[in-house]
Amino acid sequence: MRFVIKSVLSLGLVASLAFGAEVLAIVDGVEITTEVAPEDFSTLEKKDQKEIVKRLIQKRLASDYALSLELAESKEFKELLEHVMQMGMDKEEVESFSLVEILKNDAAMKGYTKEQLYSKKGLLAFDFLLNTKAKEFEADEESLRKYYESKKFIYDTPAMIELLTIVVSSEDLAQKIIDEVLGAKDRFEMFSSLAKEHSLAPSKNSHGYFGKLQIDELNEALKAPLENLKRNELTEKPIKTEFGYEIFYVLNDIPEFDSTFEQVRSKVKEAYVKEEIRNWAIAKIEELEQKAKIEYKIF
């Protein structure tokens, strides 16, 4: 199972590389500067800047925590770092995993400052930690079933219909198009061609693609002529709408799916584990914040 923590901390690293980096905060005696802030940081409103600095502090705490663990010295993590960084480090540098040694190689840095490289390394380690926890997480059957029942609507699919449409201003033209499509050997090809030729809708250049709609949510004008149509069928009479006279072609009819736990168990487990690990990550970061000595410098 691959677990990504972007909902908790962004793994991306913005290389601002501004000269004279400004100190934004000090965490346990270590400065956090604008080197790891977005490039437009100085132009943002104070409330947005403060939120960014808060996130940067959380990232630093998460980085420090993850890099203090044995997993940061594991072969698997070193190989992952090498792959992600794609910095052309030689084997000796990878095995020693010395940040100092890496930083000596300007070409390998590819523009990262020491602070930025540490952040990238640390956040990758935290992500690696969460992925490891997700793989090792034991989800009991009762918890999975309870989770499924609370989220059942996610796994059920209402009856839907996927449509193409042609909109014209004349009822006679609309009926002529319908008759032409009904008589065609390849209805889809004919409908697409006529959409491009005649339709007033912006979708004319994309085969007349209208989208997917839940049948139960169709308005009264559309529900009656559409709810019983199947794939490759079309409305045999023009439908008058506020846009003109419309013709609909059924690209796909999707039946209702009323799930059972057994049918979607693997998806339920994946979602449940992700949520549990995400909650653990949030709680761990909050714990680290409470223990850390944090000083904001720009507010």
RODO-2510 file (C-alpha; in nm, 4 decimals, decimal comma):
residues 299
     n   res          X          Y          Z
     1     m     0,0000     0,0000     0,0000
     2     r     0,1353     0,3400    -0,0984
     3     f     0,0417     0,6114     0,1476
     4     v     0,0989     0,9756     0,0541
     5     i     0,0874     1,2477     0,3201
     6     k     0,0225     1,5475     0,0984
     7     s    -0,2959     1,6133     0,2937
     8     v    -0,0857     1,6573     0,6076
     9     l     0,2390     1,8074     0,4808
    10     s     0,3344     1,8942     0,1266
    11     l     0,6378     1,6924     0,0211
    12     g     0,7252     1,9434    -0,2482
    13     l     1,0101     2,1885    -0,1867
    14     v     0,9946     2,5382    -0,3320
    15     a     1,3376     2,6687    -0,4217
    16     s     1,3136     3,0437    -0,3649
    17     l     1,6924     3,0993    -0,3595
    18     a     1,6563     3,4657    -0,2641
    19     f     1,9713     3,6397    -0,1460
    20     g     1,9698     3,7486     0,2161
    21     a     1,7096     3,4966     0,3308
    22     e     1,4884     3,6311     0,6069
    23     v     1,4497     3,4377     0,9311
    24     l     1,0828     3,3483     0,9790
    25     a     1,1001     3,1414     1,2963
    26     i     1,3396     2,9586     1,5267
    27     v     1,2562     2,6007     1,6260
    28     d     1,4630     2,4473     1,9029
    29     g     1,7435     2,6870     1,8195
    30     v     1,7350     2,6241     1,4421
    31     e     1,6391     2,9026     1,2023
    32     i     1,3649     2,8594     0,9431
    33     t     1,4105     3,1096     0,6613
    34     t     1,2456     3,2262     0,3422
    35     e     1,4645     2,9754     0,1559
    36     v     1,1944     2,7154     0,2178
    37     a     0,8977     2,9504     0,1741
    38     p     0,7056     3,0088    -0,1506
    39     e     0,8631     3,2602    -0,3870
    40     d     0,5711     3,5012    -0,3476
    41     f     0,5829     3,4877     0,0336
    42     s     0,6689     3,8579     0,0766
    43     t     0,3669     3,9649    -0,1308
    44     l     0,1112     3,7693     0,0698
    45     e    -0,1167     3,9051     0,3406
    46     k     0,0017     3,8641     0,6986
    47     k    -0,2570     3,5989     0,7832
    48     d    -0,1449     3,3888     0,4866
    49     q     0,2206     3,4380     0,5764
    50     k     0,1532     3,3254     0,9311
    51     e    -0,0208     3,0093     0,8087
    52     i     0,2742     2,9315     0,5815
    53     v     0,5246     2,9807     0,8640
    54     k     0,3151     2,7529     1,0849
    55     r     0,3325     2,4834     0,8153
    56     l     0,7061     2,5328     0,7743
    57     i     0,7510     2,4830     1,1476
    58     q     0,5462     2,1642     1,1319
    59     k     0,7547     2,0407     0,8406
    60     r     1,0751     2,1088     1,0300
    61     l     0,9505     1,9235     1,3371
    62     a     0,8345     1,6307     1,1234
    63     s     1,1704     1,6271     0,9434
    64     d     1,3723     1,6322     1,2653
    65     y     1,1595     1,3552     1,4135
    66     a     1,1787     1,1264     1,1105
    67     l     1,5519     1,1762     1,0619
    68     s     1,6144     1,0882     1,4259
    69     l     1,4728     0,7384     1,3698
    70     e     1,6614     0,4302     1,2579
    71     l     1,4593     0,4121     0,9370
    72     a     1,6472     0,7173     0,8060
    73     e     1,9603     0,5007     0,8002
    74     s     1,7937     0,2039     0,6312
    75     k     1,9007     0,0854     0,2882
    76     e     1,5437     0,1171     0,1610
    77     f     1,5211     0,4840     0,2566
    78     k     1,8629     0,5682     0,1124
    79     e     1,7641     0,4087    -0,2169
    80     l     1,4384     0,6023    -0,2157
    81     l     1,6202     0,9289    -0,1501
    82     e     1,8623     0,8618    -0,4328
    83     h     1,5737     0,7957    -0,6695
    84     v     1,3756     1,1046    -0,5648
    85     m     1,6655     1,3442    -0,5675
    86     q     1,8026     1,2150    -0,8989
    87     m     2,1177     1,4068    -0,8241
    88     g     2,3757     1,1775    -0,9729
    89     m     2,5424     1,1011    -0,6385
    90     d     2,8080     0,8322    -0,6540
    91     k     2,7601     0,5070    -0,4629
    92     e     2,9914     0,6093    -0,1774
    93     e     2,7912     0,9263    -0,1126
    94     v     2,4646     0,7326    -0,1150
    95     e     2,5951     0,4724     0,1290
    96     s     2,7416     0,7294     0,3664
    97     f     2,4345     0,9456     0,3269
    98     s     2,6274     1,2439     0,4523
    99     l     2,4456     1,5709     0,3991
   100     v     2,7778     1,7519     0,4321
   101     e     2,9334     1,5415     0,1574
   102     i     2,6371     1,5939    -0,0708
   103     l     2,6486     1,9682    -0,0169
   104     k     3,0140     1,9807    -0,1189
   105     n     2,9068     1,8869    -0,4706
   106     d     2,7535     2,1997    -0,6219
   107     a     2,6491     2,0147    -0,9349
   108     a     2,4678     1,7544    -0,7289
   109     m     2,2784     2,0178    -0,5333
   110     k     2,1011     2,1419    -0,8460
   111     g     2,0303     2,4761    -0,6839
   112     y     1,9209     2,3576    -0,3404
   113     t     2,0532     2,5376    -0,0369
   114     k     2,1475     2,3409     0,2738
   115     e     1,8160     2,4274     0,4396
   116     q     1,6146     2,3269     0,1340
   117     l     1,7989     1,9988     0,0932
   118     y     1,7497     1,9139     0,4601
   119     s     1,3778     1,9893     0,4280
   120     k     1,3426     1,7679     0,1235
   121     k     1,5352     1,4888     0,2898
   122     g     1,3388     1,5189     0,6148
   123     l     0,9944     1,5322     0,4589
   124     l     1,0762     1,2318     0,2453
   125     a     1,1794     1,0501     0,5616
   126     f     0,8507     1,1409     0,7301
   127     d     0,6579     1,0191     0,4263
   128     f     0,8638     0,6985     0,4326
   129     l     0,7772     0,6561     0,8009
   130     l     0,4053     0,6866     0,7298
   131     n     0,4256     0,4446     0,4383
   132     t     0,6007     0,1967     0,6657
   133     k     0,3350     0,2379     0,9339
   134     a     0,0617     0,1888     0,6745
   135     k     0,2151    -0,1390     0,5556
   136     e     0,2441    -0,2664     0,9126
   137     f    -0,0989    -0,1460     1,0256
   138     e    -0,3314    -0,4223     1,1420
   139     a    -0,6958    -0,3381     1,0707
   140     d    -0,9426    -0,5608     1,2550
   141     e    -1,2567    -0,6754     1,0762
   142     e    -1,4994    -0,5045     1,3139
   143     s    -1,3354    -0,1646     1,2638
   144     l    -1,3376    -0,2078     0,8873
   145     r    -1,7068    -0,2949     0,8851
   146     k    -1,7932     0,0038     1,1015
   147     y    -1,5907     0,2294     0,8729
   148     y    -1,7677     0,0863     0,5681
   149     e    -2,1115     0,1449     0,7171
   150     s    -2,0265     0,5069     0,7937
   151     k    -1,8923     0,5625     0,4405
   152     k    -2,1163     0,3310     0,2396
   153     f    -2,2373     0,6154     0,0195
   154     i    -1,8830     0,6474    -0,1182
   155     y    -1,8830     0,2925    -0,2515
   156     d    -2,2393     0,2881    -0,3873
   157     t    -2,2999     0,4155    -0,7393
   158     p    -2,6339     0,5645    -0,8398
   159     a    -2,7761     0,4886    -1,1835
   160     m    -2,6096     0,7298    -1,4248
   161     i    -2,6168     0,8144    -1,7913
   162     e    -2,3292     0,9504    -2,0000
   163     l    -2,4430     1,1714    -2,2836
   164     l    -2,3508     1,3520    -2,6012
   165     t    -2,5698     1,6386    -2,7177
   166     i    -2,6436     1,8504    -3,0204
   167     v    -2,8173     2,1864    -2,9793
   168     v    -2,9798     2,3601    -3,2755
   169     s    -3,2230     2,6490    -3,3118
   170     s    -3,4710     2,4728    -3,5396
   171     e    -3,6998     2,1821    -3,4508
   172     d    -3,7024     2,0698    -3,8133
   173     l    -3,3211     2,0573    -3,8252
   174     a    -3,3150     1,8696    -3,4961
   175     q    -3,5530     1,6049    -3,6309
   176     k    -3,3533     1,5778    -3,9518
   177     i    -3,0359     1,5128    -3,7482
   178     i    -3,2143     1,2492    -3,5394
   179     d    -3,3357     1,0649    -3,8505
   180     e    -2,9870     1,0772    -4,0012
   181     v    -2,8252     0,9320    -3,6881
   182     l    -3,0895     0,6610    -3,6520
   183     g    -3,0234     0,5489    -4,0081
   184     a    -2,6457     0,5476    -3,9758
   185     k    -2,4398     0,2294    -3,9544
   186     d    -2,2159     0,3932    -3,6918
   187     r    -2,4379     0,6154    -3,4779
   188     f    -2,1553     0,7513    -3,2657
   189     e    -1,9491     0,8534    -3,5668
   190     m    -2,2500     1,0169    -3,7323
   191     f    -2,3575     1,1972    -3,4139
   192     s    -2,0037     1,3300    -3,3593
   193     s    -1,9826     1,4540    -3,7175
   194     l    -2,3205     1,6268    -3,7039
   195     a    -2,2405     1,7811    -3,3666
   196     k    -1,9328     1,9427    -3,5143
   197     e    -2,1290     2,0610    -3,8160
   198     h    -2,4499     2,1891    -3,6558
   199     s    -2,4358     2,2161    -3,2757
   200     l    -2,4545     2,5576    -3,1097
   201     a    -2,3060     2,4191    -2,7864
   202     p    -1,9380     2,4666    -2,6940
   203     s    -1,9047     2,0873    -2,6850
   204     k    -1,9405     2,0644    -3,0638
   205     n    -1,5668     2,0044    -3,1079
   206     s    -1,5545     1,7248    -2,8480
   207     h    -1,8099     1,4948    -3,0107
   208     g    -2,0866     1,6914    -2,8380
   209     y    -1,9823     1,5492    -2,5005
   210     f    -2,2323     1,6524    -2,2325
   211     g    -2,1100     1,4537    -1,9308
   212     k    -2,2370     1,2044    -1,6750
   213     l    -2,5641     1,2673    -1,4936
   214     q    -2,7448     1,0848    -1,2159
   215     i    -3,0789     0,9731    -1,3535
   216     d    -3,2572     1,0574    -1,0275
   217     e    -3,1295     1,4145    -1,0507
   218     l    -3,2479     1,4836    -1,4060
   219     n    -3,5053     1,7581    -1,4349
   220     e    -3,8559     1,6692    -1,5489
   221     a    -3,7943     1,7798    -1,9074
   222     l    -3,5067     1,5327    -1,9445
   223     k    -3,5955     1,2457    -1,7138
   224     a    -3,8857     1,1045    -1,9125
   225     p    -3,7082     1,0850    -2,2517
   226     l    -3,3714     0,9748    -2,1076
   227     e    -3,4241     0,7429    -1,8107
   228     n    -3,4992     0,4303    -2,0173
   229     l    -3,2421     0,4812    -2,2930
   230     k    -2,9497     0,2416    -2,3256
   231     r    -2,6040     0,2696    -2,4779
   232     n    -2,5973     0,3773    -2,8454
   233     e    -2,9597     0,4958    -2,8302
   234     l    -3,0770     0,8547    -2,8710
   235     t    -3,3798     1,0690    -2,8131
   236     e    -3,6070     1,0215    -3,1140
   237     k    -3,7816     1,3563    -3,0727
   238     p    -3,6164     1,6979    -3,0207
   239     i    -3,6310     1,8286    -2,6637
   240     k    -3,7086     2,1977    -2,6264
   241     t    -3,4859     2,3638    -2,3654
   242     e    -3,3769     2,7176    -2,2881
   243     f    -3,0812     2,6660    -2,5223
   244     g    -3,2831     2,5545    -2,8254
   245     y    -3,3769     2,2107    -2,9534
   246     e    -3,1591     1,9368    -2,8095
   247     i    -3,0815     1,5831    -2,9120
   248     f    -2,9142     1,3420    -2,6712
   249     y    -2,7106     1,0332    -2,7547
   250     v    -2,6336     0,7761    -2,4836
   251     l    -2,2613     0,7078    -2,4764
   252     n    -2,2951     0,4821    -2,1730
   253     d    -2,5642     0,3754    -1,9276
   254     i    -2,4300     0,2938    -1,5830
   255     p    -2,6538     0,0782    -1,3626
   256     e    -2,6969     0,1398    -0,9931
   257     f    -2,4442    -0,0383    -0,7737
   258     d    -2,5491    -0,1121    -0,4162
   259     s    -2,2255    -0,2291    -0,2595
   260     t    -2,1675    -0,4903     0,0054
   261     f    -1,8728    -0,4918     0,2441
   262     e    -1,7271    -0,8050     0,0838
   263     q    -1,7312    -0,6477    -0,2626
   264     v    -1,5344    -0,3389    -0,1618
   265     r    -1,3354    -0,4669     0,1351
   266     s    -0,9945    -0,3945    -0,0185
   267     k    -1,0922    -0,0340    -0,0984
   268     v    -1,2390     0,0092     0,2487
   269     k    -0,9206    -0,1199     0,4093
   270     e    -0,7018     0,1124     0,2048
   271     a    -0,9146     0,4177     0,2906
   272     y    -0,9388     0,3200     0,6583
   273     v    -0,5635     0,2725     0,6953
   274     k    -0,4926     0,6024     0,5202
   275     e    -0,7253     0,7847     0,7563
   276     e    -0,5794     0,6172     1,0641
   277     i    -0,2208     0,6943     0,9602
   278     r    -0,3114     1,0505     0,8696
   279     n    -0,4691     1,0965     1,2139
   280     w    -0,1543     0,9536     1,3731
   281     a     0,0590     1,2008     1,1737
   282     i    -0,1516     1,4985     1,2790
   283     a    -0,1399     1,3911     1,6433
   284     k     0,2377     1,3352     1,6281
   285     i     0,2989     1,6803     1,4808
   286     e     0,0791     1,8392     1,7473
   287     e     0,2781     1,6522     2,0131
   288     l     0,6069     1,7734     1,8642
   289     e     0,4769     2,1320     1,8577
   290     q     0,3856     2,1170     2,2244
   291     k     0,7337     1,9972     2,3206
   292     a     0,9313     2,2298     2,0924
   293     k     1,0612     2,5763     2,1696
   294     i     0,9157     2,7880     1,8899
   295     e     0,9775     3,1547     1,8297
   296     y     0,8108     3,3486     1,5469
   297     k     1,0388     3,6213     1,4147
   298     i     0,8294     3,8225     1,1689
   299     f     0,5001     3,8698     1,3546
***
